Amino acid sequence: MPRNERMDPVDTTWLRMDRPANLMIIVGVMMLAGPVDIKRIETTLAKRILAFRRFRQRVETRPTGLWWCDDPHFDIARHIKRARLPSPGGKLELERYVADLAARPLDPLHPLWEFQIVEDYEQGAAIVARTHHCIADGVAMVHVVLSLTDDRPTAPIARRRRTVAADEELGFNWQALGPAGEIIGAGLRLTDEAWHTTLDLAANPARAVDYLRGSTGIAAELAYLLFMPQDTPTRFKGTPLGDKRVAWSDPIPLPEVKAVSRALGCSVNDMLLAAVAGALRGYLKHKGDPTKGVEVRALVPINLRPPAAKPTLGNRFGVLAIELPVGFDNPLDRLFEVRRRMEVLKKSYEPATTLGLLAALGYAPKVVQDKVFDLLLSRATAVMTNVPGPQTPLYLAGSELKQIVFWVPQAGNIGMGLSILSFNGYVHFGLIADAALVPDPQAVIARIGPEFERLVYFVLMQE
């Protein structure tokens, strides 16, 4: 029986944030080891993704606002397709293919998602997933991906579970993430007051306007966000034209990152942010650009679901504006400066403020939303997200999942997005950039590993 649902105001904001040069589409790649059964992959994806009603629904505009409505012309063949890469069909060709898809809009007349199954990729297959941000944020999408997979290759395709509405809990084990949650959890622990305010807003987005008007802490934070100074002008900052480039790095062993972070008295999150700052610095130096005193501001989504809550689709996150100390030459100085800045942010109301702002703008006319976000986003250079994944092997349609990479969309005129995902004992990095600003993102992301190795070297020198 058809079931229509009014779109949540936060999700409405994300839907309306599309720009020709920056689409609000989360793009991910799942790489499968061979042998693979393409027909079984198609069947598994179809049966399991359609367990969530949202993936059968399109967006309709009505006098009362935006609604999720069952697509009367739904055809799974429109959303799950096969593809082949040009010769030689390796990593470079897959990066180019993903970059082309990242710049391609989804069909607004049908559900806003698709899977492209790339056949014969590295003796296996790759699945390129595209999902509009209005359906789910990064944390929720990781759980959707988990629902497609199994912990053993012999698991049956069909599962005994009813079709669930999008606002109900996702049907898999939230605890499967295990200790990987430390990557985010150790990076930011808000004060009790800020955390309770944040959770209240996450549970009741309709109260956003009241909070923005009446809370002294949130009102002050909003004023700061809208009038904070620009970060340093660099080649990373400019006007995107819509031609995308993507890259991903070799994964870094998570136990090594944890061991070094413990030795240096910082969090895993601090380590990763410092390595990213070093990679940006190295790229600028390679291009002959000045680096002294350079600050690159990144907008970092923070998951605001209560720790004990089971995740749902939709968007429940706030945003922190983090200044990366790119101008610091010594890697240890850079790391400790990142740690100091993260300590300051523990008292921040920014996550609650930005979630409230997203909800409030969902009720406002689009022209108001555009003006507010253009003002806010002009103060940042990049979007960076850090999502925990499971730390055990996974299988999809009987084939082992070798690697997962995803790319966070960039809003407004932001031209660069960095995504970090932990999976099966490794940390995976993905970078997407507008070709007008960073035509060679591989040259940036390839520096993250060496930056981490420099920190390891400094630890060994201290022993």
C-alpha positions in Angstrom: 0.0 0.0 0.0 1.5 3.4 -0.9 2.8 5.4 2.0 3.7 9.1 1.6 5.8 11.0 4.1 6.5 14.7 4.4 10.3 15.3 4.0 12.1 16.3 7.2 13.2 19.9 7.1 16.9 19.0 7.4 16.6 16.6 4.5 14.8 19.4 2.6 17.7 21.7 3.0 20.1 19.1 1.6 17.9 18.5 -1.4 17.7 22.2 -2.2 21.5 22.6 -1.8 22.2 21.2 -5.3 24.2 23.5 -7.6 25.2 22.8 -11.2 28.9 22.6 -10.2 28.3 20.8 -6.9 25.7 18.1 -6.6 24.7 16.9 -3.2 25.3 13.2 -4.1 27.3 10.8 -1.9 29.5 8.6 -4.2 31.1 5.4 -3.0 32.9 2.4 -4.5 32.9 -1.1 -3.1 35.6 -3.3 -4.6 35.0 -7.0 -4.6 37.7 -9.8 -5.0 37.1 -12.4 -7.6 35.5 -14.7 -8.5 32.2 -12.8 -8.8 28.7 -13.7 -9.9 27.3 -10.5 -11.5 23.8 -11.9 -11.6 23.9 -12.7 -7.9 25.3 -9.3 -7.2 22.3 -7.7 -9.0 19.8 -9.9 -7.2 21.4 -9.3 -3.8 21.5 -5.5 -4.2 17.9 -5.4 -5.5 16.4 -7.5 -2.7 18.3 -5.9 0.1 18.2 -2.2 -0.9 14.4 -2.4 -1.5 13.9 -3.6 2.1 14.0 0.2 2.8 10.9 1.9 1.4 12.8 5.1 0.8 14.6 3.5 -2.1 11.3 3.0 -3.9 10.2 6.6 -3.3 10.7 9.8 -5.4 10.4 13.4 -4.2 7.2 15.3 -5.1 6.6 19.0 -4.6 3.2 19.8 -3.2 1.6 23.0 -1.9 2.3 21.7 1.6 6.0 21.2 0.9 8.2 18.3 -0.3 7.0 14.7 0.1 8.5 11.2 -0.3 6.0 9.3 -2.5 6.1 5.8 -3.9 7.3 5.9 -7.5 4.3 4.6 -9.6 6.8 3.8 -12.4 9.5 2.2 -10.3 11.8 0.0 -12.3 14.8 -1.6 -10.6 16.7 -1.7 -14.0 16.8 2.1 -13.9 18.8 2.0 -10.7 21.0 -1.1 -11.0 23.1 -1.2 -14.1 26.2 -2.9 -15.5 29.3 -1.1 -16.9 32.7 -1.8 -18.3 35.8 0.4 -18.2 37.9 1.2 -21.2 41.2 -0.7 -21.6 43.2 -1.5 -19.5 40.4 -1.2 -17.0 42.5 -0.4 -13.9 42.5 2.1 -11.1 43.0 5.1 -13.3 40.1 4.2 -15.5 37.9 3.6 -12.5 38.8 7.0 -11.0 37.9 8.7 -14.3 34.6 6.8 -14.5 33.7 7.7 -10.9 34.6 11.3 -11.5 32.2 11.5 -14.5 29.4 9.9 -12.4 30.0 12.4 -9.5 29.2 15.3 -11.9 26.1 13.7 -13.3 22.7 14.5 -11.8 20.3 11.8 -10.7 16.9 11.6 -12.3 14.5 13.8 -10.2 11.4 11.9 -11.5 12.5 8.7 -9.8 14.2 7.6 -6.6 17.5 9.4 -6.1 20.0 6.6 -6.1 21.7 4.1 -8.4 24.3 1.3 -8.4 26.7 0.8 -11.4 28.3 -2.7 -11.3 31.7 -2.4 -13.1 32.5 -5.8 -14.5 36.1 -7.3 -14.7 37.7 -4.9 -12.4 41.0 -6.3 -11.0 39.8 -9.9 -11.5 36.7 -9.0 -9.6 34.2 -6.2 -9.7 33.5 -2.7 -8.4 30.2 -1.3 -7.4 29.8 2.5 -7.8 27.0 3.7 -5.6 25.4 7.2 -5.9 22.8 8.4 -3.3 21.5 11.8 -2.8 22.3 13.4 0.5 18.6 14.0 1.2 18.1 10.3 1.6 20.8 9.7 4.2 24.0 11.1 5.7 27.4 9.3 5.7 26.8 7.4 8.9 23.4 6.1 7.8 24.8 5.2 4.4 27.5 3.1 6.0 24.8 1.1 7.7 22.8 0.7 4.5 26.0 -0.7 2.9 26.3 -3.1 5.8 22.8 -4.3 5.2 23.9 -5.3 1.7 26.7 -7.5 3.0 27.2 -10.7 5.1 29.8 -12.0 7.5 30.3 -15.1 5.5 30.4 -15.9 1.7 27.7 -18.6 1.9 24.9 -16.5 3.3 21.6 -16.7 1.5 20.5 -13.8 -0.8 17.1 -13.3 0.8 16.6 -12.4 4.4 13.5 -12.8 6.5 12.7 -9.3 7.2 9.8 -7.0 6.4 10.0 -3.9 4.3 10.6 -1.0 6.7 9.8 2.7 6.3 12.7 5.0 6.1 12.0 6.6 9.5 12.3 3.2 11.2 15.5 1.7 12.4 17.9 0.1 9.9 17.8 -3.6 10.1 21.3 -4.6 11.0 23.7 -4.7 14.0 24.7 -1.2 15.1 27.4 -2.8 17.3 29.1 -4.2 14.2 31.0 -1.0 14.1 32.8 -2.0 17.3 35.8 0.0 18.4 36.1 1.8 15.1 33.7 4.4 16.6 36.8 5.6 18.5 37.9 7.3 15.4 35.1 9.8 15.7 34.3 9.5 19.4 37.8 10.2 20.6 38.1 13.2 18.3 35.4 15.2 19.9 33.7 14.9 23.3 31.4 17.9 23.9 30.7 19.3 27.3 27.5 17.9 28.9 25.5 21.1 28.3 26.5 21.3 24.6 25.8 17.6 24.2 22.3 17.7 25.7 21.4 20.7 23.6 22.7 18.9 20.5 20.7 15.7 21.2 17.5 17.7 21.9 17.9 19.4 18.5 18.7 16.1 16.8 15.5 14.6 18.2 13.4 17.6 17.6 14.6 19.6 14.5 11.3 21.5 14.5 12.6 23.4 17.6 15.5 24.8 15.7 14.0 28.3 15.3 13.3 28.5 19.0 16.9 27.5 19.8 18.4 29.9 17.4 16.4 32.7 18.9 16.5 31.9 22.5 19.8 30.1 23.4 22.6 32.4 24.3 25.3 29.9 23.5 23.8 28.9 20.2 23.0 32.4 19.2 26.6 33.5 19.9 27.9 30.5 17.9 25.6 31.3 15.0 26.9 34.9 14.9 30.5 33.6 14.9 29.9 31.1 12.1 28.3 33.7 9.9 30.9 36.4 10.5 34.1 34.4 11.1 37.1 35.5 9.0 38.1 33.9 5.8 40.8 31.3 5.9 43.9 31.7 3.8 43.4 32.1 0.1 45.1 29.2 -1.6 44.8 27.3 -4.9 42.3 25.0 -3.1 39.8 27.9 -2.9 38.0 29.4 -5.8 34.9 28.9 -8.1 34.2 25.3 -9.1 33.1 24.6 -12.7 31.7 21.1 -12.2 34.3 18.9 -13.8 35.3 16.5 -11.0 38.4 14.5 -10.2 38.6 11.7 -7.7 41.4 9.7 -6.1 41.9 7.3 -3.3 45.0 6.2 -1.4 46.5 3.0 -0.2 45.0 2.2 3.2 46.9 2.7 6.4 46.8 0.0 9.1 44.5 1.2 11.9 46.4 -0.5 14.7 49.5 1.4 13.7 47.6 4.7 13.9 46.3 3.9 17.3 49.7 2.8 18.6 51.4 6.1 17.5 48.5 8.2 18.8 48.8 6.5 22.2 52.6 7.1 22.2 52.1 10.8 21.4 49.2 11.3 23.8 46.7 12.3 21.2 43.6 10.9 19.6 43.3 8.9 16.3 41.3 11.8 15.0 44.1 14.2 15.8 46.6 12.0 13.9 44.5 11.8 10.8 43.8 15.6 10.7 47.5 16.3 11.2 48.4 14.0 8.4 45.9 15.7 6.1 47.3 19.1 7.0 50.8 17.9 6.1 49.6 16.5 2.8 48.0 19.8 1.8 51.2 21.6 2.8 53.3 19.3 0.8 51.1 19.8 -2.3 51.3 23.6 -2.0 55.1 23.5 -1.7 55.3 21.2 -4.7 53.4 23.8 -6.7 55.7 26.5 -5.5 53.0 28.3 -3.4 53.7 30.0 -0.1 52.9 27.9 3.0 54.0 30.1 5.9 51.0 30.9 8.2 48.5 29.1 5.9 45.3 28.0 7.5 42.8 25.8 5.6 39.3 25.6 7.1 37.5 22.4 6.7 33.8 21.8 7.6 33.6 18.5 9.4 30.2 16.7 9.9 29.7 15.3 13.5 27.2 12.5 14.0 24.6 13.6 16.5 22.7 10.4 17.0 22.6 9.3 20.6 25.2 6.6 21.2 22.6 4.0 22.2 20.1 4.9 19.4 19.7 2.6 16.4 20.4 4.6 13.3 17.7 5.7 10.8 17.9 7.1 7.3 17.9 10.9 6.9 20.4 13.5 8.2 21.3 13.9 11.8 24.6 15.7 12.0 26.0 19.0 12.8 29.1 20.7 11.4 32.4 21.9 13.0 34.6 24.4 11.3 38.2 23.2 11.9 41.3 25.2 11.0 44.0 22.9 9.7 47.5 24.3 10.6 48.9 23.8 7.2 51.5 26.5 7.9 53.3 24.4 10.5 56.4 22.7 9.1 57.4 20.4 11.9 54.9 17.4 11.9 54.9 17.1 15.7 54.2 20.8 16.2 51.4 20.4 13.6 50.0 17.4 15.5 50.0 19.1 18.9 48.4 22.2 17.4 45.6 20.1 16.0 45.2 18.5 19.4 45.1 21.9 21.1 42.4 23.2 18.7 40.3 20.1 19.1 40.4 20.5 22.9 38.9 24.0 22.4 36.2 22.7 20.2 35.0 20.3 23.0 33.1 23.3 24.5 31.6 24.2 21.1 27.9 24.6 20.3 28.7 24.5 16.6 27.3 21.0 15.9 24.0 21.9 17.6 24.0 25.3 15.9 24.5 24.0 12.4 22.0 21.2 12.8 19.5 23.8 14.0 20.4 26.1 11.1 19.9 23.2 8.6 16.5 22.5 10.1 15.4 26.2 10.3 16.4 26.7 6.6 14.3 23.7 5.6 11.3 25.9 6.5 12.6 29.0 4.8 12.4 30.0 1.1 15.2 28.6 -1.0 16.5 32.1 -1.8 17.1 32.7 2.0 18.8 29.3 2.3 21.1 30.1 -0.6 22.2 33.4 0.8 22.9 32.1 4.3 24.9 29.1 3.1 26.8 31.1 0.5 27.9 33.4 3.4 28.9 30.4 5.6 30.5 28.3 3.0 32.6 31.1 1.6 34.6 30.9 4.9 35.7 27.4 4.2 38.0 25.6 1.7 37.0 21.9 2.1 34.5 19.5 3.5 36.0 16.6 5.4 34.2 13.6 6.9 35.3 10.7 9.1 33.0 7.7 9.3 33.6 4.4 11.2 33.1 1.1 9.4 33.1 -2.5 10.6 36.5 -4.1 11.6 35.8 -7.6 10.4 35.8 -9.1 6.8 32.6 -8.6 4.8 31.1 -10.4 1.8 28.7 -9.2 -0.9 27.0 -11.8 -3.0 29.6 -14.4 -2.0 32.6 -12.2 -2.9 34.9 -10.6 -0.3 34.8 -6.9 0.0 38.4 -5.7 -0.4 38.0 -2.0 0.0 35.4 0.7 0.5 36.0 4.3 -0.6 33.5 7.2 -0.6 33.5 10.9 -1.5 31.6 13.5 0.5 29.8 16.1 -1.7 30.9 19.8 -1.5 28.3 22.5 -1.0 28.2 26.1 -2.4 31.6 27.0 -4.0 33.7 24.6 -1.9 35.8 22.7 -4.4 37.4 19.9 -2.4 36.1 17.0 -0.2 38.1 14.5 1.8 36.5 11.3 3.2 38.1 9.0 5.8 36.6 5.5 6.4 37.9 2.8 8.7 37.2 -0.8 7.6 38.6 -4.2 8.5 41.6 -2.9 10.3 42.6 -0.2 7.8 41.9 3.5 7.3 40.9 4.5 3.7 41.1 8.0 2.3 39.2 9.4 -0.7 39.6 12.8 -2.2 37.3 14.6 -4.7 38.1 18.0 -6.2 36.9 20.3 -8.9 39.4 20.1 -11.8 39.5 23.9 -12.0 41.1 24.0 -8.6 42.8 20.7 -8.0 43.2 18.8 -11.3 45.5 16.2 -9.7 43.9 15.1 -6.4 46.1 11.9 -6.4 49.1 14.2 -5.8 47.4 15.4 -2.6 46.2 12.1 -1.2 49.4 10.2 -2.0 51.1 12.4 0.6 48.9 11.3 3.5 50.7 8.0 4.0 54.2 9.6 4.0 53.0 12.2 6.5 51.9 9.5 8.9 55.3 7.8 8.4 57.0 11.0 9.4 55.1 11.0 12.7 56.2 7.4 13.2 59.8 8.4 12.6 59.6 11.1 15.2 58.2 8.7 17.7 61.1 6.3 17.1 63.6 9.1 17.4 62.2 9.9 20.9 62.7 6.3 22.1 
